[in-house]
């Protein structure tokens, strides 16, 4: 299997048990998660040699986080130790007409205070077949954006394909800042991944005949968004996930994958949400897996959408699903019958 490197922040996730609100909670369930870490873990479940690169504090919490990744087969040998704390995010799960809520406590985290000298990208990427990062990482600060730029420049010099999930987060930076910084990174990206809002928030490219708040998404509108992105930045391909939010508990889920010549539309799933966090990350991992294992664009897209649909039925950020389970769903087995 392939060697994939991902780079970004991982955080401690604290959630009230079940569907309790923050105000009701007397305890919190402790998990870990973060965009690029989620991708690495998912790819490890698919059988790849996946390494996650970050900076963790040299204390017991940093050790616990690293060990959580290691138990699922992620290579943690390239993680840098330093800084004073691990970022935290609090996640209250929504239900029915009540949306989920996230509160960040990540200022001054180990990765946010990292320097370019902490990472030897020539060494880190020496055996890599793929590199992945998200727009969350450069949003952590100009220093982290510079580290990401060093990484993707090195990947380009080595001929390593680069994927980026735009992953716009309004609590981290403004659309204007995001557009400026991300535009400087895009020339080094081969495969761009976005959700139904990202291209609009970051680059001002909006899908026509679409009302995201009411779950009305125009596939044709997103084809044009993908075409505009490819023309502007020269991507090899653009994938856009399409979430139709009927409620916090029921979502429609599909995606498109476009190149300069073709555009594929996936099967659409109706998913009863157990935990939607990490859905986009598992899509990215599925797309990387499909590409690196020789699937055609249409098959890779179906694999990615099936992987991400399954993730949203699993508690926590991590997609604890095998490639065989994804393939069965992608082939049409959505019955949910007991496997004996």
C-alpha positions in Angstrom: 0.0 0.0 0.0 1.0 3.7 -0.3 2.8 6.0 2.1 0.7 9.0 2.9 1.8 12.0 5.1 -0.8 14.4 6.6 0.0 17.6 8.5 -2.1 19.6 10.9 -3.5 20.0 14.4 -5.1 17.4 16.6 -7.2 18.4 19.6 -8.7 16.9 22.7 -12.5 16.7 22.2 -14.7 17.0 25.2 -18.4 16.2 24.7 -21.4 15.9 27.1 -22.6 12.3 27.3 -25.2 11.4 24.7 -27.3 14.4 23.6 -26.9 16.5 26.8 -26.4 20.2 26.4 -23.3 21.9 27.8 -25.4 23.4 30.6 -26.6 20.0 31.6 -23.3 18.2 31.6 -21.7 17.0 34.8 -19.0 15.1 33.0 -17.4 15.0 29.5 -16.4 12.2 27.3 -12.8 12.7 26.2 -11.8 11.9 22.6 -9.2 13.2 20.1 -9.6 14.5 16.6 -8.5 16.9 13.9 -8.9 17.1 10.2 -5.6 15.7 9.0 -5.3 13.2 11.9 -8.7 11.9 11.0 -7.6 11.4 7.4 -4.4 9.6 8.4 -6.3 7.3 10.8 -8.9 6.4 8.1 -6.2 5.6 5.6 -4.5 3.4 8.1 -7.8 1.5 8.5 -7.7 1.0 4.7 -4.3 -0.7 5.0 -2.0 2.2 4.0 1.2 3.4 5.7 -0.2 6.6 7.0 1.8 9.1 9.1 0.5 12.1 10.9 2.8 15.1 11.4 2.1 17.7 14.1 3.6 19.2 17.3 2.4 17.9 20.6 3.2 19.0 24.1 5.8 16.8 25.9 3.5 15.9 28.7 1.0 13.1 29.6 -1.8 14.6 27.5 0.5 14.7 24.5 1.5 11.1 25.2 -2.2 10.1 25.5 -3.0 11.7 22.1 -0.1 10.1 20.4 -1.0 6.7 21.8 -4.6 7.0 20.7 -3.4 7.4 17.1 -0.9 4.6 17.4 -3.5 2.1 18.6 -5.3 2.6 15.2 -2.1 2.0 13.2 -1.1 5.6 12.5 2.7 6.3 12.2 3.5 8.9 14.9 7.2 8.7 14.6 7.4 12.1 12.8 5.5 14.0 15.5 7.5 16.9 17.0 7.3 17.4 20.8 7.2 20.9 22.3 4.9 23.7 23.3 2.8 24.0 26.5 -0.6 22.6 25.7 -2.9 20.6 23.4 -5.8 22.5 21.9 -9.3 21.6 23.1 -12.7 21.7 21.5 -16.0 21.2 23.2 -18.7 19.5 21.0 -22.4 19.4 21.9 -24.3 17.0 19.6 -27.4 18.4 18.0 -30.7 16.5 17.5 -33.7 17.0 15.3 -34.2 20.8 14.9 -31.4 21.7 17.4 -28.0 22.1 15.7 -24.7 20.9 17.1 -22.5 23.4 18.8 -18.7 23.7 19.0 -16.6 25.9 21.3 -12.9 26.1 20.7 -10.1 26.5 23.3 -7.1 26.2 21.1 -5.2 29.5 21.4 -1.5 29.0 22.1 -1.6 25.3 21.3 1.6 23.4 20.6 1.1 23.4 16.8 0.0 27.1 16.7 3.3 28.1 18.3 5.5 25.9 16.1 8.2 27.3 13.9 9.5 26.4 10.4 12.6 25.0 12.0 10.6 22.3 13.8 9.9 20.4 10.6 12.5 18.9 8.2 10.2 18.3 5.2 12.9 16.8 3.0 13.2 14.1 5.7 9.5 13.8 6.4 8.5 13.4 2.8 11.4 11.2 1.7 9.3 8.1 1.0 5.9 9.7 0.6 3.4 8.8 -2.2 0.9 11.5 -1.2 0.7 14.6 1.1 -2.5 16.0 2.6 -3.4 19.1 4.6 -6.5 21.3 5.2 -7.4 24.9 5.3 -7.6 24.7 9.1 -3.9 24.4 9.4 -2.8 27.7 7.8 -5.7 29.4 9.7 -3.8 28.8 13.0 -1.4 31.6 12.3 1.0 33.0 9.7 3.8 30.8 11.1 1.8 27.7 10.5 0.8 28.8 7.1 4.5 29.3 6.3 5.2 25.7 7.6 2.4 24.4 5.3 3.9 26.2 2.3 7.3 24.7 3.0 5.7 21.3 3.1 3.8 21.6 -0.2 6.8 23.2 -2.0 8.9 20.3 -0.9 6.2 17.9 -2.1 6.1 19.6 -5.5 9.9 19.4 -5.8 9.7 15.7 -5.1 6.8 15.0 -7.5 4.5 14.0 -4.6 0.7 14.7 -5.3 -0.9 17.1 -2.8 -4.5 17.2 -1.7 -6.1 20.0 0.3 -9.5 20.2 2.0 -10.5 23.9 2.1 -12.3 23.3 5.5 -13.1 27.0 6.1 -13.6 27.8 9.8 -15.1 31.2 10.5 -14.0 31.1 14.2 -10.3 30.9 13.0 -10.1 33.6 10.3 -12.1 35.9 8.1 -13.1 35.1 4.5 -10.7 37.8 3.3 -7.7 36.5 5.2 -8.6 32.9 4.2 -8.9 33.9 0.5 -5.5 35.6 0.5 -3.6 32.9 2.3 -5.2 29.9 0.6 -4.8 31.5 -2.9 -1.0 31.5 -2.2 -1.1 27.8 -1.4 -3.3 26.6 -4.2 -0.6 26.5 -7.0 1.0 23.6 -5.2 -2.3 21.6 -4.8 -3.3 18.8 -7.2 -6.6 17.7 -5.7 -8.9 20.2 -4.0 -11.7 19.0 -1.7 -14.4 21.3 -0.5 -17.9 21.2 1.0 -21.0 23.0 -0.3 -19.9 26.3 1.3 -16.1 26.4 1.2 -15.5 27.8 -2.3 -18.0 30.7 -1.6 -16.5 31.5 1.8 -12.9 31.4 0.7 -12.8 32.4 -2.9 -16.2 34.0 -3.5 -17.3 31.3 -6.0 -21.0 30.6 -5.3 -23.2 27.8 -6.8 -26.2 29.1 -8.6 -29.7 28.0 -7.7 -28.6 26.8 -4.3 -30.1 27.4 -0.8 -27.8 25.8 1.7 -29.9 26.8 4.7 -32.9 24.9 3.4 -30.9 21.9 2.0 -31.5 22.8 -1.7 -28.3 22.1 -3.6 -27.9 22.4 -7.4 -25.6 19.8 -8.8 -25.2 21.8 -12.0 -24.3 24.8 -9.9 -21.5 22.9 -8.2 -20.2 21.6 -11.5 -19.7 25.2 -12.5 -18.0 26.0 -9.2 -15.6 23.1 -9.8 -14.9 24.3 -13.4 -14.2 27.8 -12.1 -11.8 26.5 -9.5 -10.0 24.3 -12.0 -9.7 27.2 -14.5 -8.4 29.6 -11.8 -5.9 27.4 -10.1 -5.1 24.5 -12.5 -6.1 21.7 -10.2 -6.0 18.2 -11.5 -9.4 17.6 -10.0 -11.9 19.1 -7.6 -14.3 17.2 -5.3 -17.2 18.8 -3.5 -19.3 17.1 -0.9 -23.0 18.0 -0.9 -24.8 17.9 2.5 -28.6 18.4 2.4 -29.4 19.2 6.0 -33.0 18.3 6.7 -32.3 18.4 10.4 -29.4 17.7 12.8 -30.4 14.1 12.7 -31.2 13.4 9.0 -29.0 14.5 6.1 -28.7 13.8 2.4 -25.1 13.1 1.5 -23.5 13.0 -2.0 -20.6 14.5 -3.9 -19.2 15.4 -7.3 -15.7 14.9 -8.7 -14.6 17.0 -11.7 -11.6 17.3 -13.9 -11.1 19.7 -16.8 -12.8 17.1 -19.1 -15.2 15.1 -17.0 -17.6 15.5 -14.0 -19.0 12.6 -12.0 -22.0 12.7 -9.6 -22.2 10.1 -6.8 -25.0 8.1 -5.4 -27.0 10.0 -2.8 -27.4 8.6 0.7 -29.9 9.6 3.4 -27.9 9.3 6.6 -29.3 9.1 10.2 -26.6 11.1 12.0 -24.8 9.6 15.0 -21.8 11.9 14.8 -21.2 14.1 11.7 -17.8 15.3 12.8 -15.1 13.9 10.5 -17.5 13.2 7.6 -15.5 15.4 5.2 -12.2 14.0 6.4 -13.3 10.4 5.8 -14.4 11.5 2.3 -10.9 12.9 1.6 -9.3 9.7 2.9 -11.6 7.6 0.7 -10.8 9.7 -2.4 -7.0 9.4 -1.7 -7.4 5.6 -1.2 -9.4 5.2 -4.4 -6.8 7.3 -6.4 -3.8 5.5 -5.0 -5.3 2.0 -5.6 -6.0 2.7 -9.2 -9.7 3.2 -9.2 -11.2 5.4 -11.9 -12.6 8.7 -10.9 -16.2 7.5 -10.8 -15.3 4.5 -8.6 -13.1 6.5 -6.3 -15.9 9.0 -5.8 -18.3 6.3 -4.9 -15.8 4.8 -2.4 -15.2 8.2 -0.8 -18.9 9.0 -0.4 -19.7 5.6 1.0 -16.8 5.9 3.5 -18.0 9.3 4.7 -21.6 8.1 4.9 -20.4 5.3 7.2 -18.3 7.6 9.3 -21.4 9.7 10.2 -22.9 6.6 11.9 -19.8 6.3 14.3 -19.2 8.2 17.5 -16.2 10.4 17.7 -14.0 12.0 15.0 -12.4 8.7 13.8 -13.7 6.5 11.0 -13.2 3.0 12.3 -14.2 1.3 9.1 -12.4 -1.1 6.8 -12.0 -0.8 3.1 -14.1 -4.0 2.7 -17.0 -2.5 4.6 -16.8 0.7 2.5 -16.7 -1.4 -0.7 -19.9 -3.3 0.3 -21.8 -0.1 0.9 -20.5 1.4 -2.4 -21.6 -1.7 -4.2 -25.2 -1.2 -3.0 -25.5 -3.1 0.3 -27.1 -0.4 2.4 -29.5 -2.6 4.3 -27.8 -2.4 7.6 -28.5 -6.1 8.2 -26.6 -7.9 10.9 -23.3 -9.5 9.6 -22.9 -13.0 11.0 
